[in-house]
Amino acid sequence: MIIIIGTGLAGYSTAKEFRKHDKESPLMLITSDDGANYSKPMLSNALTKDKSPESLAMQSAEKMAETLNATIKTETQVTAINPAQHSVTAGGETYEYSKLVLATGANPITPPLEGDATDDIYTVNSLHHYRSFHPVVGDTETIAIIGPGLIGCEFANDLANIGKTVHVVGPDKTPLSLLLPETAGQALQADLEKQGITFHLGVLPKAVNKKGNGYELTLDNGDTIEADTVLSAVGLRPNTELAEMADLHVERGVIANRLLQTSDPDIYTLGDSAQVEGRVLPYIMPIMHAARALGQTLAGTDTEVKYPAMPVVIKTPAHPIVISAPAPGAEGEWDIEQREDGVKALFKNGDDLLGFALTGSAVSEKQALSKELPPVMG
Ligand SMILES: Cc1cc2nc3c(=O)[nH]c(=O)nc-3n(C[C@H](O)[C@H](O)[C@H](O)COP(=O)(O)OP(=O)(O)OC[C@H]3O[C@@H](n4cnc5c(N)ncnc54)[C@H](O)[C@@H]3O)c2cc1C
């Protein structure tokens, strides 16, 4: 039997791709959540679209089990993998596998904060989290978001769109500083500020305490922010716990080769949990490509994953952005053209385009420029 741990995009896409090549072999998916099939990217623009948690769940686990001709164990935590026995332990039961797939995603990083209200801070990295967050948004006038990165900026834009007063806090000089050159970050910040969002940059939050019916966030420069709700979006860490316990090789993520095979030849990984040939790529497109290859491998035809250039669209409609980050350590320089309503930043080595960050009206050049990019993993 093939067992897949996780029913996020990585788990379900792998199951779908496998079923394209093998309609009958036993397949089991095990998930600690309710197994609802949903689109995670929609979590950070759902408020603008007035989407309830229920409406984001596209199919129930029962429906997915039927479609995939699979057994799906929901609300069931896998607590151990025993590679020697080819078995996993989950909910007090032992299940044997021929091949195992780790699609366990990533966990939100908890910022180190003092204060009496750290347990009240929200994070939204799953439909389950959104089910908790969504009801409090209605009673929230002011929200403080910790983390001016991709997820923090998307939520800031979404919350501002529905009339909330939004503060964004973080040590970065400009928003999205890990992905965007400074000029582009400034352009994003300016347009988000026009939406009424206040940035507190170059500062670290130190403490969150209860104050009245809400909270007070204390920053390391002594400033304070009062808010009804605090949301943390400081990043994700690949969920490698099970792999580590099973003595698989792990660095930032669970290490895999191009077959998506871990250090145990019968255990595979993909998605936010995986580090494939050194790269952790926690986005939709890499998962789709990886699932396609892995589906074939699991069905008996070893297939290496190939990643083309995969630009990521940031959902900040106040200032549209599309990014294709250069490979880590790539040699080259940013060539930056600032326009009235955005930035066209090209990362080049001589004449070779290795990455880009397009903002504002420059996003219209995405298609043409993408064709010039080298594959991420050819
Ligand atoms: C708010 C938000 C917006 C995003 N927007 C975009 C976007 O616009 N474009 C883009 O490309 N990417 C975006 N991303 C990233 C993208 O959504 C993720 O890369 C992708 O959804 C990860 O899927 P996954 O299946 O690897 O992990 P997850 O969806 O996290 O799935 C992990 C699964 O593993 C299960 N699990 C974990 N541990 C265990 C265990 N021990 N036992 C049993 N089950 C277990 C969980 O229950 C879950 O089912 C966004 C992410 C977020 C949070």
Ligand as a Chemical Component Dictionary entry (heavy atoms), coordinates in Angstrom:
data_LIG
# 
_chem_comp.id                   LIG 
_chem_comp.type                 NON-POLYMER 
_chem_comp.pdbx_formal_charge   0 
_chem_comp.three_letter_code    LIG 
# 
loop_
_chem_comp_atom.comp_id 
_chem_comp_atom.atom_id 
_chem_comp_atom.alt_atom_id 
_chem_comp_atom.type_symbol 
_chem_comp_atom.charge 
_chem_comp_atom.model_Cartn_x 
_chem_comp_atom.model_Cartn_y 
_chem_comp_atom.model_Cartn_z 
_chem_comp_atom.pdbx_ordinal 
LIG C1  C1  C 0 -1.770 32.539 3.498  1  
LIG C2  C2  C 0 -0.956 31.862 2.438  2  
LIG C3  C3  C 0 -1.016 32.310 1.121  3  
LIG C4  C4  C 0 -0.258 31.696 0.135  4  
LIG N1  N1  N 0 -0.318 32.174 -1.143 5  
LIG C5  C5  C 0 0.414  31.576 -2.107 6  
LIG C6  C6  C 0 0.353  32.044 -3.460 7  
LIG O1  O1  O 0 -0.368 33.006 -3.778 8  
LIG N2  N2  N 0 1.108  31.403 -4.412 9  
LIG C7  C7  C 0 1.916  30.337 -4.093 10 
LIG O2  O2  O 0 2.572  29.799 -4.985 11 
LIG N3  N3  N 0 1.995  29.883 -2.818 12 
LIG C8  C8  C 0 1.266  30.455 -1.821 13 
LIG N4  N4  N 0 1.336  29.988 -0.537 14 
LIG C9  C9  C 0 2.145  28.778 -0.273 15 
LIG C10 C10 C 0 1.361  27.495 -0.643 16 
LIG O3  O3  O 0 0.019  27.637 -0.289 17 
LIG C11 C11 C 0 1.993  26.300 0.063  18 
LIG O4  O4  O 0 3.303  26.139 -0.471 19 
LIG C12 C12 C 0 1.245  24.988 -0.101 20 
LIG O5  O5  O 0 -0.147 25.123 0.110  21 
LIG C13 C13 C 0 1.822  23.931 0.862  22 
LIG O6  O6  O 0 1.159  22.716 0.685  23 
LIG P1  P1  P 0 1.658  21.406 1.446  24 
LIG O7  O7  O 0 0.726  20.324 1.041  25 
LIG O8  O8  O 0 3.116  21.207 1.277  26 
LIG O9  O9  O 0 1.469  21.724 3.015  27 
LIG P2  P2  P 0 0.106  21.913 3.944  28 
LIG O10 O10 O 0 -0.946 22.498 3.120  29 
LIG O11 O11 O 0 0.615  22.618 5.124  30 
LIG O12 O12 O 0 -0.285 20.420 4.277  31 
LIG C14 C14 C 0 0.354  19.677 5.281  32 
LIG C15 C15 C 0 -0.526 18.500 5.641  33 
LIG O13 O13 O 0 0.205  17.607 6.492  34 
LIG C16 C16 C 0 -0.600 17.185 7.567  35 
LIG N5  N5  N 0 0.307  16.748 8.636  36 
LIG C17 C17 C 0 1.425  17.359 9.084  37 
LIG N6  N6  N 0 2.009  16.605 10.038 38 
LIG C18 C18 C 0 1.253  15.503 10.178 39 
LIG C19 C19 C 0 1.327  14.343 11.004 40 
LIG N7  N7  N 0 2.339  14.157 11.870 41 
LIG N8  N8  N 0 0.358  13.407 10.900 42 
LIG C20 C20 C 0 -0.662 13.561 10.015 43 
LIG N9  N9  N 0 -0.785 14.634 9.205  44 
LIG C21 C21 C 0 0.164  15.582 9.285  45 
LIG C22 C22 C 0 -1.472 18.398 7.839  46 
LIG O14 O14 O 0 -2.634 18.034 8.548  47 
LIG C23 C23 C 0 -1.796 18.841 6.394  48 
LIG O15 O15 O 0 -2.851 18.051 5.886  49 
LIG C24 C24 C 0 0.590  30.598 0.475  50 
LIG C25 C25 C 0 0.673  30.159 1.809  51 
LIG C26 C26 C 0 -0.094 30.774 2.778  52 
LIG C27 C27 C 0 -0.005 30.304 4.201  53 
# 
loop_
_chem_comp_bond.comp_id 
_chem_comp_bond.atom_id_1 
_chem_comp_bond.atom_id_2 
_chem_comp_bond.value_order 
_chem_comp_bond.pdbx_ordinal 
LIG C1  C2  SING 1  
LIG C2  C3  SING 2  
LIG C2  C26 DOUB 3  
LIG C3  C4  DOUB 4  
LIG C4  N1  SING 5  
LIG C4  C24 SING 6  
LIG N1  C5  DOUB 7  
LIG C5  C6  SING 8  
LIG C5  C8  SING 9  
LIG C6  O1  DOUB 10 
LIG C6  N2  SING 11 
LIG N2  C7  SING 12 
LIG C7  O2  DOUB 13 
LIG C7  N3  SING 14 
LIG N3  C8  DOUB 15 
LIG C8  N4  SING 16 
LIG N4  C9  SING 17 
LIG N4  C24 SING 18 
LIG C9  C10 SING 19 
LIG C10 O3  SING 20 
LIG C10 C11 SING 21 
LIG C11 O4  SING 22 
LIG C11 C12 SING 23 
LIG C12 O5  SING 24 
LIG C12 C13 SING 25 
LIG C13 O6  SING 26 
LIG O6  P1  SING 27 
LIG P1  O7  DOUB 28 
LIG P1  O8  SING 29 
LIG P1  O9  SING 30 
LIG O9  P2  SING 31 
LIG P2  O10 DOUB 32 
LIG P2  O11 SING 33 
LIG P2  O12 SING 34 
LIG O12 C14 SING 35 
LIG C14 C15 SING 36 
LIG C15 O13 SING 37 
LIG C15 C23 SING 38 
LIG O13 C16 SING 39 
LIG C16 N5  SING 40 
LIG C16 C22 SING 41 
LIG N5  C17 SING 42 
LIG N5  C21 SING 43 
LIG C17 N6  DOUB 44 
LIG N6  C18 SING 45 
LIG C18 C19 SING 46 
LIG C18 C21 DOUB 47 
LIG C19 N7  SING 48 
LIG C19 N8  DOUB 49 
LIG N8  C20 SING 50 
LIG C20 N9  DOUB 51 
LIG N9  C21 SING 52 
LIG C22 O14 SING 53 
LIG C22 C23 SING 54 
LIG C23 O15 SING 55 
LIG C24 C25 DOUB 56 
LIG C25 C26 SING 57 
LIG C26 C27 SING 58 
# 
